[in-house]
Amino acid sequence: MTLLDDVLVAHGGAERWARARRVRARIHSGGVLLGTRARQLRGGAVLEVGIGEPWGSAVADAQPGRRAIFDDGAVRIETLDGEVLEARSDPRGAFFGRSGLRRNLRWDDLDATYFAGYAWWNYLNHPYLLTRDDMVVRELEPWREGDETWRRLEARFPAGLDTHCPVQVFYYDRDARLRRHDYAPEVIGGWARAAHMCADHIEAGGLLFPRSRRVVPRGPGNRPLPLPTLVSLHVSEIEVA
């Protein structure tokens, strides 16, 4: 068996992932990045994402009458009755060129919806996302983390898929659970080398998810820095349909 096979088994198995359609959860978000560029994403929300299909929605506690939708690359804000209030068909393109200058300082609601929407869709679809036919995955040399040895997968994402960047690395402990995820989110900047640390795994609907997530900068030697916490994420009340 390959490392990806082991990871799939540890996170619930390929058959369970193929049968799943949606994941619903309560999330709580914080951190330096959200306190500067994307204040809309701080605090609690109820999140739902598609399994396989690139779709997600969130209803924030601070805006209970509005739903933010990520839908295969496009985004919109709508009322709970489905009335569209704002929409953007190419939100990723707005982060680059002249229009991207403002986004170095602050994001509007649709910017925040795009970033959070594609990110959570990626996170909650792991490791099923890595089994796509257009994904190129290979095992790297092991990584020493304290007194543990973590195995690693490098994933090359296809062009056009909404994700942080084309090449990302995933780290797994002895039980093949996800413990770290490295990327450089392009919508923030190629300089933003992040280590996304994962812990406190829980089973829901036969699938395994980390409940505690903390994103920190990657420093010299590819080591995660203790501070600052760029994004903190806590997941609870997970349900799989």
Secondary structure by P-SEA (a helix, b strand, c coil): ccaaaaaaaaaccaaaaaaccbbbbbbbbccccccccccccccbbbbbbbcccccbbbbbcccccbbbbbccccccccccccccccccccaaaaacccccccccccccaaaaaaaaaaaaaaaaacccccccccbbbbbccccccccbbbbbbbbbbcccccccccbbbbbbcccccccbbbbbccccccccbbbbbbcccccccccccccbbbbbbbccccccccccccbbbbbcccccc
